[in-house]
Amino acid sequence: MVRPRTQGQQTREKILDVALELFVQHGYDKTSLRDIAERLAITKAALYYYFERKQDILLELHLRLHAMGREVLDELEAVPDGPARIAAFRPMLERLVVTMVGNRQLVLLHRRNQSAMEALHANKRNRLENEDLERRLVRILSSDAIPLTVRVRVTCAIGAITETFFESGDAFADVEPEELADQVRAAISDLISAQMPPAQA
């Protein structure tokens, strides 16, 4: 059972949501803690209760992506290796596309504040979580129970999704997110359709 959030948790999430909006609109470097506090109509002291530094806010926003990745990996790891996991790859890829569209602000945050994001590499928590996610994905994609062709094509499909929405996103800034998502779906379908069973209805 999911417990309701406490008022403190709600306030914390609201701070993150407002900061995300401001970082995307004005840039991380040009947004101050005072700007965030004023948008929330709270004092800087109240903001400091939740986050001592602006970089702490940026880290928590970045870690929202980690949480999404963990959810996807948890689902894949819960499926037995072999044919069942192969069948699970297609809905996993679709979920990644939906996640990219549904979290467009987070994607824009990363694209528009790359230097600030790169500075997070030195953060131990971020580094350890990144390494854990990478190990888990490598373990899934290196399984001998999955044909090499499938492993390669799924890897390419994951790369196509992340490259399109993150690394090359500005090339498609004039394209509506859902239209871009449909184009990505078509591209990854070409990659995997001949090698994996269709998704179950």
KOLMAR-202179 format. One line per field, with one value per residue: residue number from 0; x, y, z of N, C-alpha, C, O in turn. Coordinates in steps of 0.02 Angstrom, whole numbers, plus 50000, padded with zeros to 5 digits. Layout:
BEGIN
resi = (NUM; ...)
n_xx = (X; ...)
n_yy = (Y; ...)
n_zz = (Z; ...)
ca_xx = (X; ...)
ca_yy = (Y; ...)
ca_zz = (Z; ...)
c_xx = (X; ...)
c_yy = (Y; ...)
c_zz = (Z; ...)
o_xx = (X; ...)
o_yy = (Y; ...)
o_zz = (Z; ...)
// end
This chain:
BEGIN
resi = (0; 1; 2; 3; 4; 5; 6; 7; 8; 9; 10; 11; 12; 13; 14; 15; 16; 17; 18; 19; 20; 21; 22; 23; 24; 25; 26; 27; 28; 29; 30; 31; 32; 33; 34; 35; 36; 37; 38; 39; 40; 41; 42; 43; 44; 45; 46; 47; 48; 49; 50; 51; 52; 53; 54; 55; 56; 57; 58; 59; 60; 61; 62; 63; 64; 65; 66; 67; 68; 69; 70; 71; 72; 73; 74; 75; 76; 77; 78; 79; 80; 81; 82; 83; 84; 85; 86; 87; 88; 89; 90; 91; 92; 93; 94; 95; 96; 97; 98; 99; 100; 101; 102; 103; 104; 105; 106; 107; 108; 109; 110; 111; 112; 113; 114; 115; 116; 117; 118; 119; 120; 121; 122; 123; 124; 125; 126; 127; 128; 129; 130; 131; 132; 133; 134; 135; 136; 137; 138; 139; 140; 141; 142; 143; 144; 145; 146; 147; 148; 149; 150; 151; 152; 153; 154; 155; 156; 157; 158; 159; 160; 161; 162; 163; 164; 165; 166; 167; 168; 169; 170; 171; 172; 173; 174; 175; 176; 177; 178; 179; 180; 181; 182; 183; 184; 185; 186; 187; 188; 189; 190; 191; 192; 193; 194; 195; 196; 197; 198; 199; 200)
n_xx = (50042; 50029; 50085; 50012; 50087; 50182; 50160; 50282; 50351; 50273; 50295; 50430; 50432; 50360; 50448; 50549; 50479; 50449; 50578; 50625; 50546; 50592; 50730; 50725; 50662; 50743; 50872; 50994; 51107; 51067; 50964; 50921; 50925; 50846; 50757; 50684; 50627; 50549; 50457; 50386; 50333; 50392; 50513; 50692; 50755; 50663; 50670; 50801; 50789; 50750; 50836; 51004; 51091; 51091; 51136; 51103; 50967; 50966; 51029; 50934; 50830; 50890; 50905; 50777; 50765; 50846; 50765; 50658; 50725; 50761; 50636; 50599; 50701; 50680; 50558; 50596; 50692; 50611; 50552; 50569; 50728; 50767; 50649; 50533; 50581; 50628; 50507; 50465; 50541; 50492; 50373; 50446; 50528; 50431; 50382; 50491; 50491; 50367; 50395; 50494; 50419; 50321; 50396; 50450; 50497; 50602; 50688; 50716; 50779; 50902; 50955; 50969; 51053; 51185; 51319; 51304; 51246; 51350; 51436; 51383; 51434; 51537; 51477; 51455; 51343; 51265; 51355; 51370; 51238; 51221; 51318; 51264; 51142; 51193; 51265; 51161; 51086; 51182; 51197; 51073; 51073; 51179; 51149; 51162; 51050; 50976; 50964; 51101; 51072; 50951; 50991; 51082; 50999; 50903; 50985; 51027; 50902; 50871; 50974; 50934; 50818; 50862; 50960; 50886; 50793; 50871; 51017; 51016; 50908; 50882; 50884; 50760; 50674; 50569; 50470; 50321; 50306; 50232; 50224; 50359; 50384; 50308; 50381; 50500; 50454; 50421; 50548; 50616; 50537; 50567; 50693; 50673; 50563; 50572; 50637; 50583; 50441; 50272; 50197; 50098; 49920)
n_yy = (49941; 50110; 50242; 50398; 50555; 50652; 50819; 50883; 50809; 50838; 50975; 50975; 50910; 51002; 51110; 51055; 51039; 51172; 51225; 51148; 51197; 51332; 51314; 51260; 51361; 51477; 51436; 51345; 51410; 51543; 51549; 51579; 51530; 51618; 51658; 51540; 51527; 51643; 51619; 51517; 51582; 51580; 51595; 51614; 51549; 51450; 51375; 51331; 51239; 51124; 51110; 51141; 51188; 51249; 51156; 51038; 51030; 51017; 50893; 50808; 50820; 50765; 50635; 50590; 50536; 50424; 50351; 50319; 50238; 50132; 50078; 50023; 49929; 49849; 49788; 49715; 49629; 49554; 49466; 49303; 49251; 49233; 49172; 49235; 49357; 49411; 49434; 49536; 49644; 49726; 49797; 49863; 49950; 50031; 50089; 50166; 50262; 50325; 50374; 50469; 50563; 50596; 50656; 50776; 50899; 50865; 50808; 50921; 50997; 50929; 50940; 51078; 51120; 51069; 51083; 51105; 50984; 50896; 50927; 50858; 50733; 50713; 50691; 50577; 50496; 50506; 50450; 50318; 50269; 50279; 50187; 50070; 50057; 50042; 49922; 49832; 49841; 49797; 49666; 49612; 49626; 49548; 49417; 49243; 49174; 49244; 49276; 49338; 49427; 49484; 49546; 49642; 49719; 49768; 49845; 49941; 49999; 50056; 50150; 50228; 50288; 50363; 50444; 50518; 50591; 50650; 50679; 50725; 50806; 50944; 50954; 50919; 51012; 51081; 50991; 50913; 50830; 50705; 50673; 50658; 50550; 50451; 50437; 50387; 50267; 50201; 50188; 50105; 49996; 49947; 49900; 49794; 49714; 49597; 49510; 49490; 49434; 49495; 49620; 49568; 49574)
n_zz = (50000; 49957; 50050; 50101; 50059; 50175; 50241; 50238; 50140; 50030; 50018; 49989; 49865; 49792; 49793; 49713; 49593; 49558; 49549; 49442; 49337; 49333; 49308; 49181; 49109; 49129; 49146; 49238; 49294; 49295; 49383; 49548; 49723; 49791; 49690; 49674; 49802; 49806; 49703; 49762; 49867; 49994; 50128; 50109; 50212; 50246; 50131; 50139; 50238; 50176; 50066; 50059; 49963; 49794; 49703; 49765; 49741; 49602; 49591; 49651; 49559; 49446; 49493; 49487; 49362; 49377; 49464; 49380; 49289; 49373; 49402; 49277; 49259; 49372; 49337; 49223; 49278; 49359; 49276; 49212; 49146; 48972; 48851; 48906; 48954; 48836; 48771; 48853; 48822; 48718; 48770; 48869; 48798; 48741; 48856; 48893; 48791; 48817; 48943; 48914; 48842; 48936; 49033; 48990; 49036; 49122; 49030; 48950; 49047; 49064; 48935; 48917; 49016; 49019; 49063; 49200; 49234; 49205; 49307; 49411; 49405; 49492; 49611; 49741; 49773; 49656; 49565; 49614; 49602; 49464; 49421; 49475; 49404; 49275; 49287; 49312; 49193; 49101; 49146; 49113; 48973; 48935; 48945; 48914; 48885; 48797; 48627; 48530; 48426; 48467; 48586; 48539; 48455; 48545; 48626; 48531; 48508; 48632; 48635; 48526; 48574; 48687; 48627; 48534; 48611; 48711; 48681; 48546; 48547; 48523; 48387; 48351; 48401; 48349; 48332; 48383; 48542; 48546; 48410; 48380; 48464; 48400; 48282; 48333; 48386; 48266; 48212; 48305; 48297; 48171; 48200; 48291; 48258; 48179; 48259; 48384; 48479; 48453; 48560; 48697; 48697)
ca_xx = (50000; 50067; 50065; 50006; 50145; 50175; 50162; 50352; 50367; 50237; 50330; 50493; 50418; 50339; 50509; 50582; 50440; 50458; 50647; 50629; 50516; 50636; 50792; 50712; 50645; 50794; 50937; 51016; 51154; 51033; 50912; 50948; 50881; 50797; 50706; 50642; 50589; 50499; 50404; 50348; 50309; 50420; 50576; 50751; 50769; 50619; 50697; 50863; 50770; 50744; 50894; 51054; 51124; 51055; 51157; 51065; 50904; 50980; 51043; 50871; 50793; 50924; 50892; 50710; 50777; 50870; 50707; 50622; 50764; 50756; 50570; 50601; 50745; 50645; 50509; 50631; 50724; 50559; 50531; 50620; 50773; 50751; 50593; 50487; 50613; 50629; 50440; 50456; 50581; 50452; 50338; 50495; 50548; 50374; 50379; 50544; 50467; 50315; 50429; 50527; 50367; 50287; 50442; 50483; 50533; 50665; 50731; 50739; 50827; 50967; 50980; 50984; 51099; 51232; 51378; 51284; 51236; 51415; 51466; 51355; 51472; 51581; 51437; 51462; 51278; 51248; 51401; 51354; 51175; 51235; 51354; 51218; 51097; 51231; 51279; 51099; 51069; 51231; 51182; 51015; 51089; 51234; 51126; 51169; 50984; 50945; 51005; 51143; 51037; 50902; 51028; 51110; 50945; 50874; 51034; 51021; 50838; 50879; 51015; 50895; 50771; 50898; 50994; 50838; 50761; 50920; 51078; 51001; 50842; 50874; 50873; 50689; 50640; 50509; 50425; 50281; 50332; 50198; 50244; 50427; 50379; 50285; 50437; 50547; 50422; 50429; 50619; 50636; 50499; 50608; 50750; 50659; 50503; 50586; 50674; 50548; 50369; 50232; 50174; 50034; 49864)
ca_yy = (50000; 50172; 50288; 50468; 50595; 50700; 50888; 50898; 50778; 50876; 51039; 50960; 50896; 51065; 51148; 51025; 51054; 51243; 51232; 51119; 51246; 51390; 51293; 51250; 51426; 51529; 51406; 51331; 51462; 51608; 51543; 51579; 51503; 51671; 51653; 51482; 51543; 51694; 51587; 51476; 51626; 51560; 51628; 51574; 51506; 51392; 51335; 51300; 51182; 51065; 51105; 51190; 51216; 51242; 51094; 50983; 51027; 50989; 50822; 50772; 50818; 50715; 50568; 50567; 50492; 50361; 50315; 50291; 50183; 50076; 50046; 49983; 49872; 49805; 49749; 49667; 49578; 49512; 49418; 49251; 49260; 49191; 49193; 49282; 49423; 49436; 49462; 49595; 49699; 49772; 49845; 49903; 50004; 50077; 50127; 50217; 50316; 50360; 50409; 50527; 50612; 50617; 50694; 50821; 50952; 50836; 50801; 50988; 51017; 50899; 50966; 51150; 51135; 51013; 51094; 51094; 50912; 50864; 50938; 50809; 50669; 50707; 50674; 50505; 50463; 50502; 50403; 50250; 50250; 50269; 50124; 50015; 50051; 50016; 49851; 49793; 49838; 49754; 49597; 49590; 49623; 49502; 49350; 49192; 49147; 49288; 49276; 49397; 49474; 49521; 49589; 49699; 49763; 49803; 49896; 49994; 50033; 50099; 50206; 50272; 50326; 50413; 50491; 50562; 50636; 50687; 50706; 50761; 50834; 51011; 50947; 50907; 51059; 51105; 50934; 50899; 50770; 50644; 50657; 50632; 50484; 50404; 50424; 50344; 50201; 50171; 50171; 50048; 49939; 49920; 49865; 49735; 49677; 49531; 49469; 49481; 49422; 49555; 49629; 49536; 49620)
ca_zz = (50000; 49953; 50103; 50079; 50076; 50230; 50217; 50222; 50076; 49979; 50010; 49956; 49794; 49761; 49781; 49655; 49532; 49541; 49527; 49375; 49291; 49326; 49277; 49110; 49079; 49134; 49152; 49307; 49318; 49303; 49433; 49616; 49775; 49805; 49638; 49689; 49862; 49790; 49664; 49808; 49920; 50058; 50142; 50093; 50270; 50239; 50076; 50164; 50281; 50132; 50022; 50079; 49904; 49731; 49670; 49796; 49706; 49536; 49599; 49663; 49496; 49404; 49520; 49466; 49304; 49405; 49491; 49323; 49263; 49420; 49393; 49216; 49272; 49420; 49300; 49180; 49320; 49389; 49224; 49203; 49090; 48915; 48809; 48940; 48956; 48767; 48759; 48895; 48796; 48677; 48814; 48905; 48753; 48736; 48919; 48890; 48748; 48853; 48997; 48885; 48825; 48997; 49076; 48943; 49072; 49145; 48970; 48933; 49099; 49048; 48871; 48920; 49071; 49016; 49104; 49270; 49242; 49206; 49373; 49458; 49400; 49550; 49670; 49755; 49769; 49586; 49533; 49635; 49572; 49393; 49413; 49489; 49347; 49218; 49301; 49305; 49122; 49069; 49165; 49074; 48902; 48922; 48960; 48863; 48870; 48747; 48566; 48519; 48382; 48508; 48633; 48501; 48431; 48602; 48645; 48481; 48517; 48691; 48614; 48482; 48616; 48728; 48583; 48502; 48659; 48752; 48649; 48484; 48555; 48494; 48315; 48341; 48445; 48315; 48324; 48443; 48575; 48526; 48342; 48385; 48494; 48348; 48237; 48369; 48388; 48200; 48202; 48345; 48272; 48117; 48230; 48332; 48239; 48151; 48306; 48447; 48471; 48465; 48629; 48713; 48704)
c_xx = (50044; 50041; 50060; 50068; 50131; 50178; 50233; 50373; 50334; 50273; 50395; 50483; 50397; 50400; 50545; 50545; 50449; 50529; 50656; 50603; 50563; 50702; 50783; 50700; 50705; 50866; 50957; 51059; 51120; 50976; 50943; 50900; 50828; 50740; 50657; 50597; 50533; 50441; 50358; 50316; 50329; 50486; 50634; 50768; 50726; 50645; 50759; 50847; 50769; 50807; 50944; 51086; 51081; 51073; 51122; 50998; 50914; 50992; 50978; 50828; 50824; 50907; 50821; 50717; 50803; 50812; 50667; 50659; 50761; 50690; 50570; 50644; 50714; 50596; 50542; 50661; 50674; 50535; 50586; 50662; 50754; 50691; 50546; 50516; 50617; 50561; 50429; 50495; 50538; 50412; 50386; 50516; 50493; 50369; 50433; 50522; 50415; 50345; 50462; 50476; 50335; 50330; 50484; 50523; 50600; 50714; 50759; 50790; 50897; 50996; 51004; 51034; 51153; 51293; 51363; 51274; 51302; 51449; 51441; 51393; 51516; 51543; 51437; 51396; 51257; 51291; 51383; 51288; 51183; 51268; 51308; 51170; 51132; 51246; 51217; 51080; 51117; 51216; 51123; 51034; 51146; 51214; 51134; 51102; 50947; 50990; 51042; 51107; 50987; 50938; 51055; 51054; 50911; 50921; 51031; 50956; 50840; 50920; 50977; 50848; 50808; 50932; 50945; 50810; 50812; 50974; 51063; 50934; 50831; 50863; 50799; 50646; 50574; 50456; 50387; 50304; 50299; 50216; 50314; 50426; 50356; 50340; 50489; 50519; 50431; 50501; 50638; 50597; 50537; 50666; 50731; 50603; 50516; 50617; 50638; 50474; 50330; 50210; 50107; 49980; 49839)
c_yy = (50063; 50220; 50359; 50507; 50641; 50771; 50908; 50870; 50816; 50942; 51028; 50948; 50959; 51109; 51121; 51041; 51126; 51255; 51205; 51168; 51305; 51372; 51284; 51317; 51473; 51501; 51398; 51388; 51528; 51606; 51538; 51546; 51554; 51669; 51597; 51497; 51593; 51664; 51546; 51517; 51601; 51597; 51583; 51527; 51443; 51346; 51297; 51240; 51118; 51055; 51161; 51225; 51206; 51177; 51034; 50975; 50996; 50914; 50783; 50768; 50767; 50644; 50544; 50522; 50424; 50319; 50283; 50231; 50122; 50040; 50000; 49920; 49823; 49760; 49696; 49611; 49532; 49459; 49366; 49263; 49212; 49217; 49244; 49352; 49453; 49468; 49526; 49656; 49750; 49821; 49889; 49963; 50056; 50119; 50181; 50276; 50358; 50401; 50473; 50582; 50640; 50658; 50742; 50875; 50927; 50828; 50869; 51013; 50991; 50929; 51037; 51168; 51082; 51023; 51083; 51020; 50875; 50871; 50888; 50743; 50658; 50687; 50599; 50468; 50453; 50450; 50331; 50226; 50237; 50201; 50064; 50003; 50021; 49942; 49808; 49786; 49792; 49681; 49569; 49579; 49576; 49429; 49303; 49162; 49189; 49289; 49342; 49449; 49516; 49569; 49651; 49747; 49800; 49859; 49955; 50034; 50080; 50161; 50255; 50316; 50382; 50465; 50541; 50613; 50678; 50720; 50748; 50797; 50902; 51008; 50938; 50954; 51084; 51051; 50923; 50833; 50705; 50624; 50628; 50561; 50432; 50387; 50378; 50273; 50165; 50147; 50108; 49986; 49906; 49879; 49798; 49691; 49607; 49484; 49454; 49471; 49487; 49559; 49595; 49587; 49618)
c_zz = (50000; 50006; 50075; 50100; 50134; 50200; 50198; 50155; 50019; 49965; 49972; 49881; 49757; 49747; 49719; 49591; 49509; 49515; 49456; 49323; 49279; 49292; 49201; 49076; 49075; 49136; 49225; 49334; 49332; 49353; 49502; 49664; 49793; 49753; 49653; 49749; 49847; 49749; 49709; 49864; 49989; 50068; 50120; 50151; 50267; 50185; 50099; 50208; 50239; 50089; 50040; 50019; 49842; 49696; 49700; 49761; 49637; 49540; 49608; 49599; 49449; 49428; 49507; 49405; 49327; 49429; 49435; 49294; 49308; 49412; 49332; 49228; 49321; 49384; 49257; 49222; 49353; 49340; 49216; 49140; 49033; 48877; 48842; 48942; 48886; 48751; 48798; 48867; 48758; 48721; 48854; 48862; 48745; 48799; 48920; 48848; 48785; 48910; 48972; 48870; 48888; 49044; 49034; 48979; 49097; 49087; 48951; 48984; 49083; 48985; 48878; 48975; 49076; 49059; 49178; 49283; 49246; 49273; 49424; 49456; 49461; 49613; 49681; 49747; 49696; 49551; 49550; 49605; 49498; 49381; 49425; 49431; 49287; 49227; 49289; 49231; 49085; 49084; 49125; 49001; 48885; 48934; 48901; 48844; 48818; 48686; 48557; 48477; 48422; 48554; 48598; 48481; 48487; 48625; 48596; 48491; 48578; 48673; 48570; 48522; 48653; 48684; 48555; 48552; 48698; 48709; 48587; 48487; 48522; 48419; 48300; 48385; 48415; 48307; 48389; 48475; 48553; 48454; 48341; 48413; 48442; 48299; 48269; 48373; 48321; 48189; 48242; 48324; 48214; 48143; 48259; 48306; 48214; 48201; 48371; 48435; 48483; 48537; 48639; 48724; 48776)
o_xx = (50091; 49982; 50099; 50097; 50075; 50197; 50245; 50408; 50364; 50279; 50413; 50521; 50413; 50402; 50568; 50576; 50457; 50539; 50690; 50634; 50573; 50728; 50829; 50725; 50716; 50914; 50939; 51049; 51142; 50942; 50988; 50841; 50772; 50682; 50596; 50538; 50477; 50383; 50298; 50276; 50290; 50511; 50627; 50792; 50750; 50642; 50769; 50889; 50784; 50828; 50927; 51106; 51040; 51031; 51112; 50974; 50875; 50969; 50969; 50795; 50788; 50898; 50806; 50678; 50784; 50809; 50644; 50629; 50757; 50687; 50544; 50624; 50722; 50592; 50519; 50657; 50691; 50501; 50645; 50637; 50729; 50683; 50522; 50481; 50610; 50558; 50388; 50482; 50548; 50417; 50369; 50522; 50505; 50354; 50421; 50534; 50418; 50322; 50459; 50488; 50324; 50305; 50545; 50576; 50650; 50774; 50819; 50838; 50945; 51056; 51054; 51054; 51166; 51317; 51404; 51292; 51310; 51487; 51473; 51385; 51531; 51574; 51421; 51394; 51235; 51265; 51382; 51283; 51154; 51248; 51313; 51158; 51104; 51241; 51221; 51059; 51096; 51221; 51124; 51014; 51160; 51256; 51115; 51096; 50892; 51050; 51016; 51112; 50982; 50917; 51050; 51062; 50891; 50898; 51032; 50956; 50815; 50903; 50986; 50840; 50788; 50933; 50959; 50806; 50797; 50976; 51095; 50906; 50777; 50835; 50777; 50590; 50529; 50403; 50416; 50320; 50333; 50222; 50328; 50462; 50382; 50346; 50517; 50555; 50447; 50513; 50672; 50620; 50538; 50687; 50768; 50596; 50477; 50622; 50658; 50447; 50354; 50204; 50065; 49991; 49792)
o_yy = (50068; 50237; 50379; 50493; 50666; 50780; 50945; 50903; 50825; 50963; 51067; 50973; 50969; 51142; 51160; 51056; 51140; 51291; 51235; 51178; 51326; 51411; 51300; 51329; 51505; 51538; 51438; 51411; 51566; 51656; 51497; 51535; 51536; 51677; 51605; 51483; 51586; 51681; 51541; 51492; 51601; 51628; 51523; 51471; 51388; 51284; 51239; 51195; 51064; 50998; 51220; 51283; 51160; 51145; 50984; 50919; 50953; 50877; 50730; 50718; 50729; 50599; 50485; 50474; 50373; 50258; 50226; 50181; 50066; 49978; 49944; 49865; 49762; 49700; 49639; 49552; 49476; 49411; 49385; 49284; 49157; 49277; 49290; 49401; 49513; 49522; 49568; 49712; 49810; 49881; 49945; 50019; 50116; 50179; 50236; 50334; 50420; 50456; 50525; 50641; 50700; 50691; 50748; 50895; 50963; 50841; 50876; 51047; 51029; 50942; 51056; 51226; 51054; 50975; 51055; 50995; 50828; 50827; 50876; 50701; 50601; 50669; 50561; 50414; 50400; 50410; 50288; 50168; 50189; 50164; 50014; 49946; 49979; 49903; 49755; 49733; 49753; 49638; 49511; 49529; 49564; 49385; 49319; 49128; 49170; 49303; 49396; 49509; 49577; 49627; 49706; 49807; 49858; 49914; 50013; 50095; 50135; 50217; 50316; 50375; 50440; 50524; 50601; 50673; 50736; 50781; 50800; 50816; 50915; 51054; 50948; 50937; 51105; 51063; 50923; 50785; 50655; 50564; 50580; 50517; 50376; 50330; 50334; 50224; 50105; 50094; 50064; 49930; 49844; 49830; 49749; 49635; 49561; 49424; 49410; 49497; 49530; 49508; 49594; 49639; 49654)
o_zz = (50039; 50007; 50032; 50152; 50142; 50142; 50150; 50117; 49966; 49908; 49928; 49840; 49699; 49695; 49677; 49540; 49450; 49467; 49415; 49270; 49222; 49252; 49162; 49020; 49023; 49130; 49267; 49390; 49375; 49363; 49513; 49648; 49810; 49771; 49646; 49749; 49871; 49760; 49697; 49903; 50036; 50021; 50112; 50139; 50283; 50191; 50082; 50215; 50265; 50077; 50037; 50023; 49839; 49664; 49666; 49753; 49616; 49498; 49577; 49587; 49416; 49387; 49515; 49398; 49300; 49418; 49442; 49277; 49283; 49415; 49336; 49209; 49314; 49398; 49254; 49203; 49373; 49360; 49212; 49088; 49045; 48871; 48809; 48933; 48877; 48721; 48778; 48888; 48765; 48710; 48872; 48886; 48743; 48795; 48946; 48866; 48785; 48924; 49005; 48884; 48893; 49089; 49043; 48955; 49095; 49095; 48937; 48966; 49088; 48981; 48847; 48979; 49129; 49090; 49214; 49336; 49285; 49295; 49475; 49501; 49479; 49663; 49635; 49717; 49676; 49511; 49506; 49584; 49471; 49336; 49391; 49411; 49252; 49179; 49259; 49210; 49043; 49040; 49104; 48970; 48826; 48933; 48845; 48793; 48796; 48693; 48574; 48491; 48411; 48562; 48625; 48487; 48479; 48641; 48618; 48482; 48575; 48693; 48575; 48507; 48651; 48701; 48551; 48536; 48715; 48703; 48576; 48436; 48496; 48390; 48243; 48403; 48452; 48278; 48443; 48439; 48542; 48439; 48305; 48390; 48441; 48276; 48236; 48363; 48320; 48161; 48217; 48333; 48209; 48113; 48253; 48329; 48227; 48188; 48409; 48387; 48520; 48571; 48594; 48757; 48793)
// end
